[in-house]
Amino acid sequence: MSTEAEFLKYVHLLYHRGHLTLLSGNVSMRVGGEVLITPTSRPKPFLTPEELAWIDLEGRVLRGFLKPTSEWRMHVAIYKRRPDVGAVVHTHDVLPTVLADGIDPSVLSETEAYLGSGIAVVPYIQPGTAELAEAVASALERSNVAVLKRHGLVAVGRDLAEAVNRIEVVADLANATFYAAVLSAIKRG
């Protein structure tokens, strides 16, 4: 299976599991000194290998006819600061974003094992900017997951499987936190 085909399996999985919307969210994978990344404003479930962009660590397009996601700066900044990272996933999952620093990691026991760190919280910064890229990369120096207030979620991993799993774990954790709060409110009457 080609690198692009494997990459698209994870992009499509993220879409079908509700983590990416038709046009929002982005995914990348480091391959040597290059980055395979989703293009901007293209429907995720219909992406083909030819529509993917290959960029270098300065954001220059090496291969592909479409522009990379507007968040390419964030992906590149993370790779520059984290040589151990092989994949970055950025979603706009609603519940983790709304809860942001209210997510309670203690409600699910497997959280720590899967995330390998706490969850960083990044204040709201205009999407697609160098300022956001640097803030997220800085937060992810000490963590594998960051919630971006009013924006979304970013997870990193050695590979796509680990990064995607971290997205799903945080989404589950946000659900568990929400349900625990609802149940607590019901018990209080």
Secondary structure, 3 states (H helix, E strand, C coil): CCHHHHHHHHHHHHHHCCCCCCCCCEEEEEECCEEEECECCCCHHHCCHHHCEEEECCCCEEECCCCECCCHHHHHHHHHHCCCCCEEEEECCHHHHHHHHHCCHHHCCCHHHHHCCCEEEECCCCCCCHHHHHHHHHHCCCCCEEEECCCEEEEEECCHHHHHHHHHHHHHHHHHHHHHHHHHHHHHC
